[in-house]
Amino acid sequence: MNDSTISLPWLVIRQDDNGNRYRVGRYATRAEAQKIADSLDVRGHKQLYWVERIGQNGDVSRN
């Protein structure tokens, strides 16, 4: 399997103190993405982290 056939529909998003949003990474499962978001969140910084899913048509939904 090559990179073009791997599906990574789960995103971890970070929002900083100024409201800027950044994609931290893409993951195959929600559990994997949530684990990363949780591990970053417990560091105690003021940034917000959450998980979103990219739909088949490219839409993003927050979960």
C-alpha positions in Angstrom: 0.0 0.0 0.0 1.4 3.4 -0.9 0.6 6.9 0.5 -2.1 7.6 -2.1 -4.2 4.6 -1.0 -3.9 5.3 2.8 -6.9 7.1 4.2 -6.2 9.6 7.0 -9.6 11.3 7.6 -9.0 12.4 11.2 -7.3 15.7 11.9 -5.9 17.2 15.1 -6.3 21.0 15.1 -4.6 23.5 17.4 -5.9 27.0 18.0 -3.5 29.5 19.6 -4.2 32.5 21.9 -4.7 34.8 18.9 -7.3 32.5 17.3 -5.0 31.2 14.6 -5.7 27.5 13.7 -3.1 24.9 12.6 -3.4 21.3 11.5 -1.2 19.3 13.8 -1.5 16.0 11.9 -3.7 13.5 10.1 -4.6 10.1 11.5 -6.3 6.9 10.4 -8.6 6.5 13.4 -10.4 8.9 15.7 -8.9 7.1 18.7 -5.4 7.8 17.4 -6.2 11.5 16.7 -7.9 11.9 20.1 -4.9 10.3 21.9 -2.6 12.9 20.3 -4.9 15.8 21.0 -5.2 14.7 24.7 -1.5 14.3 25.1 -0.9 17.9 23.7 -3.8 19.3 25.8 -2.4 18.1 29.2 0.8 20.1 28.7 -1.0 23.0 30.3 -0.5 25.6 27.5 -3.4 27.9 26.6 -3.8 26.4 23.1 -6.9 24.4 22.3 -6.7 21.1 20.6 -9.6 19.1 19.0 -10.3 16.4 16.5 -12.1 16.9 13.2 -13.0 14.4 10.5 -12.6 15.1 6.7 -15.6 13.7 4.8 -15.4 12.1 1.4 -16.4 15.3 -0.3 -13.7 17.3 1.7 -16.0 18.8 4.3 -14.7 18.9 7.8 -16.8 18.1 10.8 -15.9 18.7 14.4 -16.2 15.6 16.6 
